[in-house]
Amino acid sequence: MRASEIRDLPTSDILNKLDASRREMWNLRIAFHTNTLEDPNQIRLLRKDMARMFTILRERELATAHLLAEDAALAVQSESKPQQAVSQAAATVNEEEKGADHGE
């Protein structure tokens, strides 16, 4: 299975395919050790397909984590901007009061 085909699948389907691949791998290994496996290359191909599926799942996991981190950073920035505005306004008022006190 090609990586582009796997990327088109929803995560739940990929997980189901991984589960089926694990069972198939088990059966292939048993067949290999009992010398009934016709094509030993099947094990290699299945292992690579499984690795592709794991890689794509990990990509999705990292993408989700990255988006959550960006959302958290934006939330922090949006919360700090009103606080900064209030702090700057208070500093301006304090400076004006100090200037008025010294001018009298």
N, C-alpha and C positions, 0 to 999 in steps of 0.2 A: 504494500500500500504506500502510495506516495505521500509526502508530507503535506502537499497542497490538498489532497483528498481528506487527510486527517483534520486539517485546519478548518475545513468546511463543516465538520461534524460538531454538534453540541457536546459539551463536556460529559454529560451523562452517557451519551453513546460511546465516547472514547473509553470511559470507565468500564462500560459493559464489554467492549471489544477487548480491553486489557484482561478482564476476568476470563473471557473465553480463550484468549491467547495463553494465559497461564495454564488452563486446563489442557489445552492442546500441546503445550510444551511438555507438560508432565507425561502425556501419552506418547509423544515423540521420544522422550528420553527412555521411557520403558521399552518402547519398540527398538530403540537403538541398542540397549543393553541386552535385549533378548535376540538380537540379530534378525529382527523381522522388519526393520526399517528399510524401505526400498531406496530412498534418496536421503542420505544424511545431510545434504545441503539444506533441507527443510528446516532443520534446527537453527542453522545460521540465519536464514531468511526471517524466520519467526522472531528470533532474538533481536534482529535489527528493526523489525516492525514495532516490536514492543518498546525499544529504545526511542524510536521516533514519537510514539504516543506519549511516553513519559516526558520527553523533551517539550512537546507542545503543551502538555498539562502544566509543566513548570513555567513555560513562557506566559501562559495565561495567569498563573498565580503571581508571577512577578509584575505583570502588567496591572493586575488588580491592586497589588500592594503599592505600586507607583502612583496610581490614580488616587488611592486613599491618602497617601502622603501629600500629594498635591492639594487635595481638598482640605486636609488639615492645615496645611501651610496657608492656604487662602483664607481659611476661617480665622486663623491667628492674626493674619494681616488685617482683615476687616474688623476684628475686635480691637486691635491696637490703634488703628487710625482714629476712631473717636476719642480714645483715651489720650492720644498724642495731641489732638486738636484741643481738648479740654486743658491739658497741661500747658500748651502754648498760649492759650487764652489767659490762663491764670498767671503765667509768667509775664505776659504783656500788661495785665492789670497791676501786678506787683511793681513792675518797672514804672508805670505811670504814677502809681501812688508814691513811690520813692521820689520821683521827679517833682511831684506836687509838694511833698513834704519839704524838700530842700529849697524849693523856690519861695516859700513863704518867709 
